[in-house]
Amino acid sequence: MSGAEQRLCLYTDTELEPVLQRMAQQAAQLFLPGRPLHVVGLLRRGEPLARMLAERLRPLLDLTELPVIPLRVKRYADDLSLLHRDTLLEENPALSGLELAGTPLLLVDDVLYGGHSLLRSCAYLSRLGADEIRTAVLVDRCVSSQPVHADVCGVRLQIAPGDIIDCRVPPYEAEFRIELCRR
């Protein structure tokens, strides 16, 4: 194969709307209606996904407010050009200031691949006092090498190890879509 990248759209924004609605319904089954909940979105693309999910989840849980808190983790196992040797996590003062014990958290990311980001993030949130953490991902590649799973999953995609799943999420990209990238 030549060095040119091939991109194939797997899901468009129209096809992803029912996926997000189904994810919200799955998540709603994990939490008690009316009980406070915080949604934590992993930056970059997990944070806007967390906002989309929270928007759909709020009425299902009969909540007037559903805060979304960003958390920056640096490890992109799917794209070796972006790979950091270790999963780096930046402390978030907004999270440190919350009383996390007794308040469930929904941790949202775009792709579950190796599981490093979710594992490290859950450990961090646990150290801050969180005693109930659920996870949601838009795409599960079904090859996690860490002892983590997604409680809520939009789509499961089993693709070749060298291929990359690229979630295109506004505001970072113009269109909401999932693409398969082959190099």
Beta strands, then each sheet from edge to edge (+ up, - down):
strand 1: 6-11
strand 2: 38-43
strand 3: 68-74
strand 4: 88-89
strand 5: 105-112
strand 6: 133-140
strand 7: 152-156
strand 8: 164-168
strand 9: 177-182
sheet 1: 1+ 9- 8+
sheet 2: 4+ 3- 2- 5- 6- 7-
end
